[in-house]
């Protein structure tokens, strides 16, 4: 099983374009084509967190009988747990991200 197949096996990432997953591997400097080994676990988990953020920021959609909605707070919390575990720099970016629509009437 390749590193990319490990990521693609997660149900949350089934709807993500392959290019999105490829970019996450490039950003984390991990070769997606090599066979998975436990020594890659940290990188795989950080890529997973990065992709949780991608899912969290993806729009919900409905087409015909198919409806896909994302529980953004769950994905945000999962990403926070992983970023915290590895003291990753992306944690501070995520902590400031709002996963809801805010009232901006005061700004007008």
Helices and strands as residue ranges (DSSP letters): H 3-8, G 11-13, H 18-27, G 38-40, H 41-56, E 61-63, E 66-68, H 72-85, H 90-95, G 105-107
